[in-house]
Amino acid sequence: MRVAIPSWQGRVSPVFDEASRILLVDISQNKEQHRKEEYLPDQNPFERARLLPKLGVDLLVCGMISQTQQAAISAAGVRIIPCICGSMEEVIAALLEDRVECSELRMPGCGSYNEKAPKRKRTSGRVQCKEKT
């Protein structure tokens, strides 16, 4: 699986629409295989939506994203996990442990989406998300 994460100063870029760089991370069997940085030359949402599949991206993990950009990327067949913040290394580690959607990586101010974010729970050596009770 190839994951794209917009980057800014070593962290997830707070707004995907304004990001000029993405980190591409290839993950197989919960291990990082390869990573490289790519320049995002255009801020046009439809051009970006066409670029991600050309780069082989399966999943976009990002901070905030406009509805137009989100719809265009989803229509291009790329899954999106929005409202994520943190250092690139924290987010990549969370991806490898299948816990990127857990609450500690959610951006503050994501509204009720943040309230519904699952808590993490360790089971059989793996970190899993558990819905809040």
N, C-alpha and C positions, 0 to 999 in steps of 0.2 A: 504494500500500500504506500502511495506517495502522499505525504501531507505537506500542505503549504501553510506557512505561518508568517504573516506580515511582521517585519521587524523594524524597530526603532530604538537605537541606543542599547542594544542587548536585551530588549524586552519586547513583548507583543505590542505592536503598534496600536494605540488606543482607538484609531478609526481606520478601518481597512480602505475606505474610499480615498484617503489622503496618503496612504503608504506608497513609498517609492521602491521598496525592496521587500522580497519575500525569501524566507528560508525554506528550501525544499528538503524534506527528510524522508528517506526511504526506510520503511519499517517492515520487517518480516519476522514472524514468530516472536513478537514482543521484543525484538532486538533492533537497534538502529544499524542499518547497513551502510548508509551513505548520506551525506548532507552537502548541499551547495546553496549559495545565495544567487538570486536572480534579480535583475532590475525590472521594475514595472514601468514601462515607458509611457503608458497612457492612462489618464484618469477616467476615460470614457468607460462607463460601466459595461457596455456591450463588448468593447474591445477586450477588457479584462476577462469577461466571461468566456470569450473565445480563446484567450491565451492560456488559461489554466488547464483545460483539457489537452491543449497542444503540448504542455509541459508534463503531461501524464498525471496531473493532480486528481486524486480520488476524494480528498478531504481538505477543507479549508477550516483552520482553527484561527479565530480572529477576535478582536475586541468588538466595538460597535461597527455596524454595517448598515448602509441605507437600504430601504425596502427595494428600490430599483436595482441596486447592485445584487442584493440577496436573491431576488427573483431571477435575474439574468444568469447568475452563477448556478442556481438550483436547476434552471431550465437546461443548462449545459451539461447536467448530469453530475455535478460535484456536490457532495454532502457538505453542509456547513454547521460548525459548532461556534455560535457567536457568543459575545459577552465574556470572553476569557481574558484574563490579565495575568501578569507575572513575568519573570525572567524567562528567556528562551529555554534555558536549561531546566527550570521547574516545569514548564509546559511539556517539553520533550519527555522528561522523566514520567510525568503523569500519563502521557500517551502510551509509553512503554508498559505502564502498570494498569492500563485501562481505567484510569480514574480522572481523565481530563474534564469530565462534566461534573465533578464533585464540587461542592460549595466553596472550598478554599481558593479556587481559581476564578470564581465568578467576579465580574466587575461590580464595584459598588454602584448603586443607582440603576440597576437593571430592572427595577420595579418588582412586580409580583413574581416574575420569572426567577429572581434571586431567592425569594421566599420558598419557592418550590424546588430549589436545587437540592439534590440528594446529599446526605451525609455519607462519609466514607466509613467502611467497616472492614476489618481484616479477617479473612476467612481462609483457612488452609494455606497460609503464606502469601495469599494474593489480596491486594486491596480492591474492595468492591464498593460500589456506591449503594447506599441503603436510603430509601425514602424517609424523610422526616416523619416522626410520629407525633 
